[in-house]
């Protein structure tokens, strides 16, 4: 079984780090993983997208994907491209802090004001980590313990001082979602 996840937003939101964190956590849990990220030439404010494919066996999906099971939409700039790729019946987290208009999707919508939540917790730059924690709770794609354990590993050495804040943001996001809304794995695939 494979699960394709799209992450989109704008530069500076932590999209690429969230994708890397998800990919590394899945690898630590013994799953197969592909990751591919794209971003514009701007340091901040340009569009950015990442695709992570997580599977229980050899992966057949290429890292540049045409369809996806789930998404984390951190900014409306990337929404049109993302929604065009989302399969029916999956799940998408919408960062309602920056989406001005309601969105529709034929699946599970998880509306969370993650940018506002991160700012309220004094960690505005950790909104994507907060979203990833919520996504993990909603899907069970990876365990929160694994995400938090690798928070330092996924950061470059000159940014490792942010690992504790990222762990905290992951935890806040995870605790925000009370139960799995759209499980990623069936019972037999949980412990892979």
C-alpha positions, 0 to 999 in steps of 0.5 A, a space after each residue: 500500500 502507498 500513500 501520497 502526500 502533497 505539501 504546499 505553501 510559500 517559501 519560509 513556511 517550512 514546507 520542505 522541512 515538514 516533508 523531510 521530517 515526514 519522510 525521515 520519520 516514515 523511514 525510521 518506522 521501517 516504511 519505504 519513502 520517496 520525497 521530491 520538493 520544488 520551490 521558486 527562486 525567491 527565498 521567501 514568499 514564492 510557491 513551494 511544494 513537496 511530495 512524499 510517498 510512503 509505502 509498506 513495500 516497494 514503491 511504484 509511484 514516481 516522486 513527481 505525482 499526478 494524484 495524491 491521497 492527502 495534502 497539507 495546504 499551508 497557503 492558498 497560492 498552491 491550492 488550485 494545483 493541489 486540489 486538482 491532484 487529490 483523489 476523492 476520499 482522502 484528507 487535506 489539512 487547510 491552514 485557515 489562518 491564511 485561506 480567506 475563502 472556504 475550500 471544497 474537497 470530496 474527502 475529509 477536510 481538516 481546517 486548522 488555523 495552524 499559523 495562528 496557533 503557532 504564533 499564539 504559542 510563540 513559535 510562528 516559524 513552526 506552523 508547518 510542524 504544527 500542521 504535520 503533528 495534526 496530520 499525523 494524529 488525523 491519519 496515523 501515517 507516522 507516530 508522534 514519538 518518531 516525529 519528535 525523536 528526529 526533530 534534531 536529526 532533520 535540521 542542518 547543524 546551524 538550525 539545531 537550536 530550533 529542534 525543541 520548538 519543533 518538537 513542541 509544535 508537533 505535539 501541539 498539533 498532534 494534541 489538537 486532533 482528537 482522533 484519526 479522521 482518515 487512517 493511512 494504514 489498515 490494522 495489519 499495516 500499522 506495525 510495519 
